[in-house]
Amino acid sequence: MSDSSPVTVWVFLGEDAQWPSGVFRTQERAESWIKAGKLTGMLTEYPLDTGVYDWAIEHGHFQPRAAHQQTSSFVGRFTAAQQEHFHYIDGNPD
């Protein structure tokens, strides 16, 4: 039996939002929701079952070079520009 679960999800963060307002299995579902709501913000693809920090290291996008880059505070705020992401204004791609 194969696992049909997605290996990534798409997360929408509205403009000036502190927390995500939607998590989707596909980019298409997310974009449909964004368009219907005429939303402004950013849609980002996230790996499942791993943190972005670990994902970035594993894929060669980041290598910690200083002690502070291995602290829990740094890891907890980490994002990678290499993550697929799109910006929207009033529901339309920017």
Buried (B, 14 or more C-beta within 10 A) or exposed (E): EEEEEEEBBBBBBBEEEEEBBBEBEEBEEBBEBBBEBEBBBBBBBBBEEEEBBEBBBEEEEBEBEEEEEEEEEBBEEBEBEEBEBBEBEEBEEE
